[in-house]
Amino acid sequence: MTTAERAAWLRQELERHNRLYYVEERPEIGDDEYDRLFHELRALEEAEPDLRTPDSPTQRVGALPVEKFTPYRHGLPMLSLDNAFGEAELRAFDERVKRALATEDEVRYAVELKYDGLSMSLTYRDGLLTVGATRGDGTTGEEVTPNVRTVRGVPFRLAEPVPGQIEVRGEVVMLKSTFAEVNAARIARGDQAFVNPRNAASGGMRQLDSRLTAERKLSFFAYGLGLIDPNAAVPDTQSGRLGWLRRLGFPTRPEATTCQGVDALVAYVDRIQSQRANLPFGIDGVVVKVDSVRLQEELGSTARGPRWAIAVKFPSEQAFTRLLDVGTQVGRTGVVTPVAELEPVFVGGVTVSRATLHNYEEVHRKDVRVGDTVIVQRAGDVIPEVVGPVLEKRPTDAQPPEPPTQCPVCSTPLVRDEGMVALRCPNRTGCEAQIQAKLEHFVSRKAMDIEGLGEKQIARFLELGWLTDLASVFTLGAHRHKMVELDRMGEQSVANLVAAIDRAKTRPLDRFMFALGVRYVGERTARDLARAFGTLEEFRNATFDRLIQVPDIGPRTASEIESWLEEESNQALIAGLLEAGVAPAEAEAPSGEIFAGQTIVFTGKLERFTREAAEELVVRQGGKAAGSVSKATTLVVAGPGAGSKLAKAEQLGVPVVTEDEFLARLPEGAL
Ligand code: IVH
């Protein structure tokens, strides 16, 4: 093979792997192997610059800076979309479409994700990428071709020959995983973090130096066409066009599909909304388009946008509001967290008036001050957080909050553990706030699961002295006669509470382990511990050497558990629990061996059961359930919306199955 042939082969091979990775999402090689091929090609091109072609994958790293962007007139205008908020407005859109088409029949719609990024038009001449342009005012945008060439998944050359000129429309986005990675690097360098992936993506595309764009590792998803050459054989439906674009080498998403009639649209919107948090990139809604291009033409456009399409918008996951004050919250391990008190704001579908600020170091790093206008974020079920201040709106008298020096509840001087950023109240047994938080955790659903003992009751019983520590939960029944006399505690609810407490005495051992609230002992570790020790008495005498032998327990957790057990008050607590009649059921013995030796990860949305139930099934069958994919993972069960974990599994060559295939592996009667 000549050097020229080798270079051509490498180019082709790298482009094929790019496609497998970004379009097909089923890579055949890992990053290392890709890098090796890439570097070989780059070395060849450096030695013999004539070998360098404009469509070489090495040209994705960015080119020399330009002085300014030149205007680019789109072949076909880039329209924007009308919005619909909620089901009623979606139904009204369908009504309008049917009326305009003078039909009573159900209309067939193409439905897609509404990517939250920056729209882009890519022009290909005779199959080669020649121009990338922003939307601009819709008629004229800016030419950002060198920047577009750094975007992953944008093909330099179409995978199938297309004559003449076509414009491919799509969205440039930053993946959530990239956003986290890029922001971590910025913070480490002392730069201000990006507020959200959309800003990071659109800022990236506006760089005059495309090498800076390349650093943002942006992605592209195609959603449509602009101008098309009359000689090109283009499908005549939107859904067909998406399939065609995919065949040409453009990344599209599997969520795109078609719906017959408005009820199916409503169901689709619901489904996507529930998957939103699990997607690997941000979306701000769903786009609904009349599928037939002929009908689209019949419907036409208004000045605002096409009559044949609408954006069904989801509630924004970020909003602006004012920071009224910074309070503190003391957690069950004594960690003191700063909490933002906010002017109530509607974000992510709920009204938020408090949000976490994580720790004081972060407050300082983000430079959040009382009186600031701040960006509040609530994505999925994640607790609301303050992203950062809007510096332009800062009042002159805005004050940085002072970290407390003593516990806001028990006044004990706070400590900072070595190597930790968090402030902690060391008064483990006497601090009311810690006791309250410990009790709330103890009775919570995944722990002792005592219904009827909520935050308010706990506070009240603490005040009355009926609750003093975790063990005292089991002696609450002694106060039942006085309890009946309390506000809003009738005979029936007291009887229910007493019965619930009684039932909790025999919860499985792993739940007890979790309920104790030892640092680093989450549900999964609790399960490992329960399986290793079998009884509370055995666990009580565990030493570091014994703990470290438990599979998956590392030195940090082992040492934390050991010092927890060494503390007299905790031994007294276990004694108190046993005395109160607590008799944990044996940790559930595996009922089968189907998954013995396996480590299984669930990702994406499960349709048949909750993730916890699925993980329990794995454990009952002798396997282990894990939260992240690694070399130790033996199987990944992926549902709709699976993102980075799925990609990782594929990269590592870990087998991936659907939920149904997983169910099929279970022996009869296992459910
Ligand atoms: S179609 C004529 N499809 O949303 C139809 N747009 O206001 C033009 N967007 O600027 C747009 N995902 O950047 C379409 N699947 C999708 C989209 C999408 C995101 C953006 C696009 C446009 C804006 C519409």
Residues whose N, C-alpha, C, O or C-beta is under 5 A from the ligand:
A	BS01	IVH	L79 S80 L81 E112 L113 K114 Y115 L118 S119 E171 Y223 V287 P306
